[in-house]
Amino acid sequence: MKRLIIYRLFDPTYGPQGNAKTLSVLLCKDNTFTYSYYGGWQEGGMGFSISNMQLQRSLPIGARNFKKVEDLHDEIVSILATGVGSRKISSFEILNDI
């Protein structure tokens, strides 16, 4: 697996960095995506279900529709905007290309 993007998320109802969460996007060898959603902005916090964000659209599962990691980022940002709770982006890092 190759880590593509890391998002540092927060819930603005708890202040400017309140209820910090991290969403990591990874590319698997079979060209599908997997996601890790956990508490805090450090590696290895307590895991949470992505369904807690109550997203109105599903996160992408395959890389086929994306030519660049920036295209994937744009899609994820638009999907996160449909949810609730810790889904506002404080910062993000693009670590690798698709």
C-alpha positions in Angstrom: 0.0 0.0 0.0 1.1 3.5 -0.8 -0.1 6.5 1.3 -1.5 9.2 -1.0 -3.1 12.0 1.1 -3.4 12.8 4.8 -6.2 15.1 5.9 -6.2 16.8 9.3 -9.9 17.3 10.1 -11.7 19.1 12.9 -15.2 20.0 14.1 -15.6 23.8 14.3 -18.2 23.6 17.1 -15.3 22.6 19.4 -13.1 25.6 18.5 -10.5 26.2 15.7 -8.9 22.7 16.1 -11.5 21.0 18.2 -12.2 17.2 18.1 -9.2 16.6 15.8 -9.3 13.6 13.5 -7.1 12.3 10.7 -8.2 10.7 7.4 -5.5 8.9 5.5 -6.0 7.8 1.9 -4.0 4.8 0.7 -3.7 3.1 -2.7 -3.7 -0.7 -2.6 -1.8 -2.9 -5.1 -5.0 -3.8 -6.8 -5.5 -0.1 -7.7 -8.3 0.5 -5.1 -8.3 3.0 -2.2 -8.6 2.3 1.5 -9.1 4.8 4.2 -8.0 5.1 7.8 -10.0 7.5 10.0 -8.7 8.0 13.5 -8.6 10.4 16.4 -5.9 13.1 16.7 -3.5 14.4 14.2 -0.7 12.0 15.1 -0.2 8.5 13.7 -2.1 5.7 15.4 -5.0 7.4 17.3 -8.2 5.5 18.2 -10.0 4.3 15.0 -13.4 5.6 14.0 -16.0 4.6 11.4 -16.1 6.9 8.4 -19.9 6.5 8.6 -19.7 8.8 11.7 -19.3 11.7 9.3 -22.6 10.9 7.7 -21.3 11.7 4.2 -24.0 12.1 1.5 -21.8 10.5 -1.1 -19.4 7.6 -0.8 -15.6 8.1 -0.9 -14.0 6.8 -4.1 -13.0 3.1 -4.0 -11.0 2.8 -7.3 -8.2 4.8 -8.9 -9.5 4.2 -12.5 -11.3 7.6 -12.7 -8.4 9.7 -11.5 -5.4 10.7 -13.6 -3.7 12.7 -10.9 -3.8 12.7 -7.1 -5.0 16.3 -7.2 -8.1 15.1 -9.0 -8.7 12.6 -6.2 -8.1 15.3 -3.6 -10.7 17.6 -5.3 -13.3 14.8 -5.2 -12.6 13.9 -1.6 -12.9 17.6 -0.5 -16.3 17.9 -2.2 -17.5 14.7 -0.5 -16.3 15.8 2.9 -18.2 19.0 2.5 -21.5 16.9 2.6 -20.9 15.4 6.0 -21.1 16.4 9.7 -18.8 16.6 12.7 -15.1 16.4 12.3 -15.0 16.8 8.5 -13.6 20.4 8.1 -10.0 20.4 6.7 -7.4 22.0 8.9 -4.6 21.0 6.6 -3.7 18.2 4.2 -0.6 16.7 2.7 -0.3 15.0 -0.7 2.4 12.4 -0.2 2.5 10.4 -3.5 1.1 10.3 -7.0 -1.5 7.7 -8.1 
